[in-house]
Amino acid sequence: MELELEGASLKAVLNRLRRAQGQISGVIRMIEEGRDCEDVVTQLAAASRALDRAGFAIIATGLQQCVADIESGAKSGEDAEQMRARLEKLFLSLA
């Protein structure tokens, strides 16, 4: 299964990943500067949420594509049950 992000979906995911990238850079800088632990943890939590949201957006897009593939009868050498199991594993990896 190939992930095809387009248009608004692609832009939203990339924006979330860029936000997380900036937040992680901020966390590194804060640690290097010896900033307050609470501030560092707060920033780290924000980065984690941004990554989670990007991951969920990617999985949601994957789910849409899989449903479309199943409905159209497309075959990629993988049956519906195998595809479902793979998506479930991906989803749980973010839980």
N, C-alpha and C positions, 0 to 999 in steps of 0.2 A: 504494500500500500504506500503510494507516494503522497506526500502532503502537498497540496496546492493551495497556497495562500494568495489571494488576489485582492486588489482594490482596498476597500475599507478594512477588511480583515487583516491584510498584510500590514497596513499602516498602523492599526491599533496594536498589533503584536510587537512590531518594531519599536513603537513609542514606549510600550511598557518595558521592553528589554533595555532600551536606552536609558529610561528612568532608573531602572535597577542598576545599570552600569554606573551611572552618575552617583547613585546612593552608595554603592560599594566603594567607589573611589573616595567618597566623603568619609566613609567608615575608616578606610586605611589612613587617610590624612588625620582624622581625629585621634586614632591610636598613636600614630607617629608624634602627634603634638601633645600626647598625654592628657587628652580631654577627659571630662567626667564620665564615669562608667555608665551612668543612667542615660546620658546623651548618646553615647556610642551604641548602647543596646537599642535605644529608640530608633536610631537611624538604621541599624542592622535589621530590625523588625520591619521597617518600611521597605527595605530592599527585598526582604524575603517575601513580603506580600506582593510586591511588583512582579517578582519571578513566578510566584504561584499563579497570579492572574494571567500572565503570559502563557504559562503552561496549560491552564484551563482553556484559554482561548484557542490554543493549538489543538488540544484534544477535542474541543467542541467542533472545530472545523473538520477534524478527522472523522468524527462521528457522522457529520452531515455527508461527507464524501462516501463513507461506507454505506450509509443508508441508500444513497443515490446509486451506488454500485450494485447493491443487492436488488433494489427495485428495478434497475435496468437489465439485470441478469448478467452484468459484466463478470467475467471470470479472470482471476489473476493467479490461478493455481491454488487458491485458498478458498475454502468454503465459508459459509456464514458463521458457523460455530468457531472456526479457527480465528476469524476476523474479530468476533466478539470477545474471545478470550484474550487476544492481543490488546484490544482496546481497554478491556477491564484491567489488565496488568498495567498499562500506561496510566490509566486514571488513578489506580491505587498507589502508584509510585509518587503521586503528588499529595496523597492524603496524609 
